[in-house]
Amino acid sequence: MNPPRVLHPFAVPSRPTDQFLEIVRGEGCRIWDAEGRSYLDGTASLWYCAAGHGRREIIDGIAAQLAELEAYHTFARFTNPAEERLAELLIDELKPIPDARVLFTCGGSEAIDSAIKLVRAGHKAAGDGGRSVFLSRHYSYHGVMLGGTSAGGLPANRDPFGTLLPDFFQVGRDSLEAMSEAVDYYGPDRIAAIMAEPVIGAGGVFPPHDGYLQGLRELCDSCGALLVFDEVITGFGRLGSWFGSHHYDVTPDVTTFAKAITSGYQPLGGVVVGPRLREWLEADPSYLLAHGNTYGGHPTCCAAGVANIELMRAERLPERAAAAGARLRAGLDGLQGHPGVAEVRGEGLMQAIGLTEGLTAGPFTEALLARGVIGRGLPYANSVAFSPPLIISDEEVDELVAATAAVLDELAG
Ligand SMILES: Cc1ncc(COP(=O)(O)O)c(C=O)c1O
């Protein structure tokens, strides 16, 4: 059989048409395929569906905005009420960084590449244009555009694409010493920023060790670089706090976000620009920021963000994520000692089991799927990650753990 017309992302291009799973419906923490089989969405799609599927409040918010003003650009002097309201909610109420502003994009990768450009532009505007070096971490994932691919530390995502951008370097995931050596090696006055996911996601779900993020903050302060948190996964409640910056009590200069800001009901991402960077960009009234996307600040996407955040606040979803995360962790911890389990790691509702050598993540997630549960295989750490919607019930958490236990018995019993 031939491959389908669609060239699927992060997929084998030659995979035949009949091997794809057609998802047709979603409600709460469950989705259904075209054959009517249901699955527990143990990954909130790709980490993003915080509010769960089929939420009327978000759908109605989007429909109302479409009927009023479906789209209009926000370049130069143009703005719209949905964008303004979302910015107010984000900047004044949720406050990922105090006294910040926000640039909206269409997703996480655009947010990362925007952040890279804004950081460089800021240093240049401040008369410090020699700062071009970005330091990041092995096994980090910062999206798929050229900037984010150059910053990212997953070899398979870099190798096929030839020479990446100069002045991007990665160091060992956990080592402040390695980061500090890199600052000295590349030159403290050449470092534009250090970029990090508060909890490494696609690279295996690795929370920071105690003091790591604070150590990055101090390194940046000592060399004059900016600290960028990539909160595309950790933003909007997943760790049990609205942002990783709150959760770990470390304030970055720049935060990138996407995914759960709309729970995925519309594509949206962005860059939160903290006071240091915004002052550099605002200092000269004749300075033009020559950057932005056609759909940045798209009113329908922003209306989805507003409705989603209002729902998440009303239902206290970050607190629920903390409670559900604790239950999930306790369940997975109960599997420690099984011959298939090497390790359990995570934070909040972002948890993973590391598999022992005889098992591989791909077949493991296929076996889970056969039992009606979706998990995410993370091959670098030979791990299976669970990041369900933040609304997940206790019974659904238990179902997820029971399916994991059954697959462990099946494959490594
Ligand atoms: C930490 C992180 N940064 C950036 C991205 C890229 O976001 P997007 O896929 O929306 O472009 C992702 C996507 O999973 C991510 O996990």
The ligand as a Gaussian input file, in Angstrom:
#p B3LYP/6-31G(d) Opt

LIG

0 1
 C        9.781000      22.697000      25.168000
 C        9.242000      22.886000      23.784000
 N        9.595000      23.965000      23.078000
 C        9.119000      24.188000      21.851000
 C        8.252000      23.311000      21.247000
 C        7.747000      23.569000      19.854000
 O        6.411000      23.881000      19.855000
 P        5.516000      23.678000      18.544000
 O        5.479000      22.212000      18.272000
 O        4.202000      24.299000      18.903000
 O        6.185000      24.433000      17.440000
 C        7.860000      22.164000      21.935000
 C        6.927000      21.202000      21.333000
 O        6.656000      20.150000      21.863000
 C        8.374000      21.937000      23.237000
 O        8.057000      20.829000      23.915000

